[in-house]
């Protein structure tokens, strides 16, 4: 058995079983190996457990339904295999960074005419060094076609609200100010150019390259860590969906200082306001 091919086969199988109760044994059977071997192999190739990967696929589908249909949150909860609205809402908010209702509301007003102009205004990627900051250089073998979203997280896999974030217009140096001493991970995603604003909220449509780095340890009173080197690589089907609504969360951070809604901030930034 070729392990990577088996994992790819199971991921494809997952897409057709989002609404079902799926056990580890069933997934291992699809791969033709024992559950123990399957769990270890799947995690090695994807960076997450099969259960977390399947959960991410379900929530990405929930995002799509929230942003493109008028189905109720309750109906969508059951559409993607959850039996409890409370569990669905809690899990969605934890991984996406926004509740289902807030994602739908902000997504309906999301307008992004020029990511390049937004990047010039949202210059937090070139922030002045704070008492706890993470600096580095982002590179790419293939130049990204669109904007690059960069976030600082507590976990290796981006989930929830980033602790710090930036919108870059091209690879290069960056600096993010962390909330304080701690252990942090970096994640970057570049987006294709598109005329549909919703593409930026659904990773399966527009994310084409990703990069990650860490852990970065920041300690009180110590010399700042060496700059982090991040290199964008093409997205593959073994990468879990990017659930974090990075464009909205970046806009929301700016909205706090301008007292506007995130959608309005993006519209004004895109117009060069």
C-alpha positions as CSV (number, residue, x, y, z in Angstrom):
1,X,0.0,0.0,0.0
2,X,1.3,3.4,-1.0
3,X,0.5,5.5,2.1
4,X,0.0,8.9,0.5
5,X,-2.2,7.5,-2.2
6,X,-4.3,5.7,0.5
7,X,-4.7,8.9,2.5
8,X,-5.8,10.8,-0.7
9,X,-8.3,8.1,-1.4
10,X,-9.8,8.4,2.1
11,X,-10.0,12.2,1.8
12,X,-11.9,11.9,-1.5
13,X,-14.2,9.4,0.2
14,X,-14.8,11.8,3.1
15,X,-16.2,14.4,0.7
16,X,-19.0,12.0,-0.1
17,X,-19.9,11.2,3.5
18,X,-20.1,14.6,5.2
19,X,-23.5,14.0,6.6
20,X,-22.9,10.5,8.0
21,X,-21.5,9.2,11.3
22,X,-18.1,7.9,10.2
23,X,-15.9,5.8,12.5
24,X,-12.1,5.4,12.4
25,X,-12.6,1.8,11.5
26,X,-14.6,2.7,8.4
27,X,-11.9,5.1,7.2
28,X,-9.1,2.6,7.9
29,X,-11.1,0.1,5.9
30,X,-11.1,2.4,3.0
31,X,-7.3,2.7,3.2
32,X,-7.0,-1.1,3.7
33,X,-5.0,-0.8,6.9
34,X,-5.5,-1.2,10.7
35,X,-7.0,1.8,12.5
36,X,-3.8,2.3,14.4
37,X,-1.7,2.4,11.3
38,X,-4.2,4.6,9.5
39,X,-4.3,7.2,12.3
40,X,-0.5,7.5,12.3
41,X,-0.2,7.6,8.5
42,X,-3.1,10.1,8.0
43,X,-1.6,12.5,10.6
44,X,1.9,12.2,9.0
45,X,0.5,13.3,5.6
46,X,-2.0,15.9,6.7
47,X,-0.8,17.2,10.0
48,X,-4.1,16.5,11.7
49,X,-6.2,13.5,12.8
50,X,-8.8,12.0,10.5
51,X,-11.6,13.3,12.8
52,X,-10.3,16.9,12.7
53,X,-9.9,16.7,8.9
54,X,-13.5,15.5,8.5
55,X,-14.7,18.1,10.9
56,X,-12.9,20.8,8.8
57,X,-14.6,19.5,5.6
58,X,-18.0,19.7,7.2
59,X,-17.5,23.2,8.5
60,X,-16.1,24.4,5.1
61,X,-19.4,23.1,3.6
62,X,-21.3,24.9,6.3
63,X,-19.5,28.1,5.4
64,X,-20.5,27.6,1.8
65,X,-24.1,27.1,2.7
66,X,-24.2,30.1,5.0
67,X,-22.7,32.4,2.4
68,X,-24.5,31.1,-0.7
69,X,-27.9,30.0,0.4
70,X,-30.7,31.2,2.7
71,X,-31.0,28.0,4.6
72,X,-31.3,28.5,8.4
73,X,-28.4,27.8,10.7
74,X,-30.3,24.9,12.2
75,X,-30.9,23.3,8.8
76,X,-27.2,23.8,7.8
77,X,-26.2,22.2,11.2
78,X,-28.0,19.0,10.2
79,X,-27.0,19.3,6.5
80,X,-23.3,18.8,7.5
81,X,-23.7,15.9,9.9
82,X,-24.2,17.6,13.3
83,X,-27.0,16.4,15.6
84,X,-26.8,19.3,18.1
85,X,-27.1,23.0,17.1
86,X,-25.1,24.0,20.3
87,X,-22.2,21.7,19.4
88,X,-22.2,22.9,15.8
89,X,-22.2,26.6,16.8
90,X,-19.5,26.1,19.4
91,X,-17.3,24.1,17.1
92,X,-17.8,26.5,14.2
93,X,-17.0,29.6,16.2
94,X,-13.9,27.9,17.7
95,X,-12.4,27.0,14.3
96,X,-13.7,29.8,12.0
97,X,-13.3,32.7,14.5
98,X,-16.9,33.9,14.0
99,X,-20.3,32.5,14.8
100,X,-22.4,31.1,11.9
101,X,-24.8,34.0,12.2
102,X,-22.0,36.6,12.3
103,X,-20.2,35.1,9.3
104,X,-23.4,35.2,7.3
105,X,-24.1,38.8,8.2
106,X,-20.5,40.1,7.6
107,X,-20.2,38.0,4.5
108,X,-23.3,39.5,2.9
109,X,-21.7,42.9,3.0
110,X,-18.2,41.8,2.1
111,X,-16.9,43.9,-0.9
112,X,-13.3,43.8,-2.0
113,X,-12.6,45.7,-5.2
114,X,-8.8,45.9,-4.8
115,X,-6.8,43.7,-2.4
116,X,-3.6,45.6,-3.4
117,X,-5.0,48.9,-2.1
118,X,-6.3,47.2,1.0
119,X,-2.8,45.8,1.6
120,X,-1.3,49.3,1.4
121,X,-3.8,50.5,4.1
122,X,-3.7,47.4,6.3
123,X,0.1,47.8,6.8
124,X,0.3,45.8,10.1
125,X,2.6,43.4,8.3
126,X,5.2,46.1,8.5
127,X,4.4,47.1,12.1
128,X,7.0,48.7,14.4
129,X,8.5,46.1,16.7
130,X,6.6,45.8,20.0
131,X,7.7,44.3,23.3
132,X,6.8,40.8,21.9
133,X,7.0,40.6,18.2
134,X,7.6,37.9,15.5
135,X,9.6,39.0,12.4
136,X,10.5,37.1,9.4
137,X,10.6,36.8,5.6
138,X,7.9,35.3,3.4
139,X,9.1,33.8,0.1
140,X,7.6,31.8,-2.8
141,X,8.9,29.9,-5.7
142,X,5.9,30.9,-7.8
143,X,4.9,34.6,-7.3
144,X,1.4,34.8,-5.7
145,X,-1.3,36.2,-8.0
146,X,-3.3,37.9,-5.3
147,X,-3.2,39.1,-1.7
148,X,-1.4,37.2,1.1
149,X,-3.0,36.8,4.5
150,X,-0.6,36.2,7.4
151,X,-1.7,35.2,10.9
152,X,-0.2,34.3,14.3
153,X,-1.8,31.5,16.2
154,X,-1.4,29.4,19.3
155,X,-1.7,26.1,17.4
156,X,0.1,24.6,14.4
157,X,-3.1,24.4,12.5
158,X,-4.8,27.8,12.1
159,X,-8.1,27.9,14.0
160,X,-10.2,30.7,15.6
161,X,-9.2,34.3,15.7
162,X,-5.5,35.0,14.9
163,X,-3.6,36.6,17.8
164,X,-2.1,39.0,15.2
165,X,-2.7,39.3,11.5
166,X,-1.6,41.2,8.4
167,X,-2.5,41.6,4.7
168,X,0.5,41.6,2.4
169,X,0.5,42.5,-1.3
170,X,3.7,40.5,-2.1
171,X,6.2,38.2,-0.4
172,X,8.9,39.9,1.6
173,X,9.7,40.9,5.2
174,X,7.0,41.0,7.8
175,X,6.5,41.7,11.5
176,X,3.6,40.7,13.8
177,X,3.2,42.0,17.3
178,X,2.3,39.1,19.6
179,X,0.0,39.7,22.7
180,X,2.9,38.8,25.0
181,X,5.4,36.1,25.8
182,X,4.3,32.6,24.7
183,X,4.6,29.9,22.1
184,X,3.3,30.9,18.7
185,X,2.8,29.5,15.2
186,X,2.7,31.4,11.9
187,X,0.4,30.6,8.9
188,X,0.2,32.3,5.5
189,X,-2.2,31.8,2.6
190,X,-2.1,33.5,-0.8
191,X,-5.3,34.0,-2.8
192,X,-6.0,33.9,-6.5
193,X,-7.3,37.0,-8.1
194,X,-11.1,36.8,-8.5
195,X,-14.0,39.1,-9.1
196,X,-16.2,37.2,-6.5
197,X,-15.7,38.5,-3.0
198,X,-17.1,35.3,-1.5
199,X,-14.1,33.4,-3.0
200,X,-11.9,34.9,-0.3
201,X,-14.1,33.4,2.4
202,X,-14.2,29.9,1.0
203,X,-10.6,28.5,0.8
204,X,-11.6,25.8,-1.7
205,X,-12.3,28.5,-4.3
206,X,-9.4,30.9,-4.0
207,X,-6.5,29.7,-1.8
208,X,-3.6,28.5,-4.0
209,X,-0.5,28.6,-1.8
210,X,0.1,28.2,2.0
211,X,3.0,28.4,4.4
212,X,3.5,27.6,8.1
213,X,6.2,28.0,10.6
214,X,7.0,27.6,14.3
215,X,6.9,27.1,17.1
216,X,8.3,30.6,17.9
217,X,9.1,31.1,21.6
218,X,8.9,34.6,23.1
219,X,10.2,34.9,26.6
220,X,10.1,38.0,28.9
221,X,13.4,39.8,29.1
222,X,15.2,37.7,26.5
223,X,16.6,38.6,23.1
224,X,14.0,38.3,20.3
225,X,14.0,35.1,18.4
226,X,15.8,34.8,15.0
227,X,13.6,35.9,12.0
228,X,11.3,33.2,10.8
229,X,11.6,32.0,7.2
230,X,8.3,31.1,5.6
231,X,8.0,29.7,2.0
232,X,4.7,29.4,0.2
233,X,3.9,26.1,-1.5
234,X,1.0,25.0,-3.6
235,X,-2.1,23.8,-1.8
236,X,-2.9,20.1,-2.1
237,X,-5.9,18.0,-1.3
238,X,-4.1,16.8,1.8
239,X,-4.2,20.3,3.3
240,X,-7.2,20.7,5.6
241,X,-9.6,23.5,4.5
242,X,-8.6,26.9,5.8
243,X,-11.6,27.6,8.0
244,X,-10.4,30.9,9.5
245,X,-12.2,33.8,7.9
246,X,-9.0,35.7,7.6
247,X,-10.2,38.5,5.3
248,X,-13.1,39.4,7.5
249,X,-11.0,39.1,10.7
250,X,-8.3,41.4,9.2
251,X,-11.0,43.9,8.3
252,X,-12.6,43.6,11.7
253,X,-9.3,44.5,13.4
254,X,-9.2,47.7,11.4
255,X,-12.8,48.4,12.0
256,X,-12.2,48.6,15.7
257,X,-10.0,51.6,15.2
258,X,-12.2,53.3,12.6
259,X,-15.6,52.4,14.3
260,X,-17.0,50.9,11.1
261,X,-18.3,47.5,10.1
262,X,-15.7,45.2,8.5
263,X,-17.5,45.3,5.1
264,X,-17.6,49.1,5.1
265,X,-13.9,49.2,6.0
266,X,-13.0,47.0,3.0
267,X,-15.2,49.1,0.7
268,X,-13.5,52.3,1.8
269,X,-10.0,50.9,1.8
270,X,-10.6,49.5,-1.7
271,X,-11.6,53.0,-2.8
272,X,-8.4,54.4,-1.3
273,X,-10.2,56.2,1.6
